[in-house]
Amino acid sequence: MNDIILEARGVTKRFGGLVAVNHVDLIIERQSIVGLIGPNGAGKTTFFNCLTGLYTPDEGTILFDGRYPLAGLAPDQITALGMSRTFQNIRLFNSMTALENVLVGMHCRTKVNLLDAIFHTRRYHEEEQATRRRAMELLEYVGIAQYADEIAANLPYGDQRRLEIARALATEPKLLLLDEPTAGMNPRETDQTTELIRRLCDDLGLSILLSSMTWG
């Protein structure tokens, strides 16, 4: 197996006359944590958007998992390959519960079809039960199982961040992109999230790319 989970070469993104990402090279090894560090406006989120299909780079190549060129793929296709992300500005379904948010993340891995859902087949019921169990496991793993039935908008800020990580984990990623995962947190929340990120790599064998304004 190739030891490199992602290889980006010469990735460039322009918006008119503004060069937001300028010939970036990046290699991420499997089961490693890599930091992308820079001030606000440095292009970190734009680079994440290029990796995940929200933007198409103007130049450069991105190879995922040693065999998948990402050029031209839609975000859902890239997610299905095994790359997931969180956002600098939290993007939860605020009117849904924490559990429902995680279930949404599991959609790309479900096998039931429209007919199963319409007729509530045995396969539909079995998969529904399995996905709910897995969603609860993920909420427990990130430390917010007690909020499973709480509306996402009502969760404390740090727990909303954890919920977004749980939803990303629900897609069964090989590479997890965390965009400013501790932004706006107090020191206690920052320490807890930092420990969680380490566990994602050690326990689950994930590769992690995180952006930050500072190191540490």
N, C-alpha and C positions, 0 to 999 in steps of 0.2 A: 504494500500500500504506500502511495506517495505520502511523505511526511508533511506536505504543504496542503493546507485546507483552502487557502485563497492566495492568489498571486495577481496583483495589479501592476501594470506596466504603462507608464506615460499617460495616466488618466488625466484628462483635461476637460473642463467644463466652462463655457463662456456664456454670458448673458449680454448680448450686444457687444459693447466695447469693454465690458468688465470680465476679467479672467478670475473666476471664483476658485477654481482648482487648476493648478498649473503643473502638468507633467509629474504627477505623483506616482511613485513606485512604492509598493508595500507587499511584503510577504508575511503571512501568518501561518505558523506551524500548528499542527494538531495539538489539542490539549494545552494551549498556551494562552496567556493573557497579554494582550498588546495594547498599549496606550497611544492614542492620537491626541497630542497636546498642542494647544494654541489658544490665543485670545478670541473673544467674540469677534465674528466677522472674518476669521481666518479661513473659512471654507470647510470646516469639519462636517457640519450637517450636510452640506452640498455633496461632499465626498460619500457620506453614508447613503444619500439619495441616489448617487450614481451606482453604488454597489447593489442596492436593493431594487433597482428598476424604476424608481420614481422619476429619475432623470436619465437621459441617454447621453453618455459622454461624447464630446465632439472629437476627441482623439483618445487613443490608448486601448488596451485590452484588459479584460478581467476574466480570469480562469478560476472556477470554483471546483473544489474537491478533485483537482487534478485532471478533470476531463470535461467540464461543462463551461463553454464560453457563455458569458452572460449577456453579451451584446444583443439587443433586440428583444430580450425576454421581459414579460410583464411581471409586476411585483408578486402576483399570486404564483406564477411559475417558479420564480426564484425561491419563494417560501417553500413550495413543494419539494424543491431540490435539497432544502435543509438549511436555509439562512433566514433568521428572524431578527427582529429589532424592537427597541423601544425608542421613544422620541424625547427630544429635549423639552418640549412642551407636552405634558401628559395628554395622551389621546385615548381616553377610556370612553365607553358608552355610559355616560353619566347617569342615565335614567334606568339602567339595568343593574342587577345585583352583581356582587363580586363573582359569585359562582357563574352567573350567566355570561359575564365578560370572558371568563376562562373557557367556557363551552364554545363561545364564538371562535376562539383561537384554535379549537380542536376540529373545526369544520373541514379543514383541508385534509384531514386524515381519516374522516369517516367514510364508510363504504356503502351505506344505504342509499337507495335511489328514490326518485319521486314516488313511485308506486308503493314502495315500502312505507313511506311517510303517510301517504293517503290512506292506505288500508291497514296501517298499524300492524304490520306483519311481525312474526316472531323475531326475525332478524332486526327489525326496527327497535323492538322493546329491549332485546339483549344489548344492542349497541348503545341505546340510550342509557341503560343502567351502567354499562362499562364506562362510558364517557363521563357520567356524573361522578362515579367513583374516582376516576383519574383526575378530574377537575378538583375534587376535594383533596386528593393527595398533594396536588400542586399548591393549593392554597395553604395546606399544612406545612409543606416544605419551605415556603417563603415566610411562614410565620403569621398568617392572617386567617386561618381557618375559622376563627370565631366570628369573622365578618362575612361569612359566606352569603348570608341572606340580607346583608346591608346594601343599600343603594350606593353605587360607586362614588357618587358625588359627595356622600356624607362621610366617607372615610377620611381619617387624618392624612395630611399631605404625604408623609413618608410611607404610609400603607398604600396609598394610591400608586406610588412608585413600585412598591412590591407587587401590587396587583398587575401592573403592566408587565413586570418580569414574568409573573406566573402565566399570563396570557401568551407571552412570547414562547415560553417553555412548552405550552400546549401544542404548538405546531411541530414539536419534536425536532428541534434544530440540531445541526452539527456545529454551526457557527452562530454565535449570538452577538449582535451589535447593540451596545448600550450607549445612547447619546446623552452625555452629561447626567449619568444616573444618580449622582448625589446633589445636583443643583437645587438650591433652596432648602437643603436639609440642615437641621441643627447638628452639633457634633455627635450626639448620641445616635441619631438616625444615620449619620454618615458612617459611623463605626459599624453599625449593624448591617448596612448595605454592603460595605466593603467586605465584611466577613461572608455575607451571602454570595458575593461574586467569587470569592475564593472557593467556596463550597461547590459552586456550579462547575468549576474546572476540576476540582479534586474528586467530588462525588459522582458527577454525571459525565465526566470526560469531555466537556464542551471546550471548544475554542472560543475565545472572547476578544472582541475588539471594542474598547471603550474610549470615548472622547472625554476630555477634561480640559479645563482652563489651566490647571496646575497639576503637578505630580504629587502623589502621596495620599 
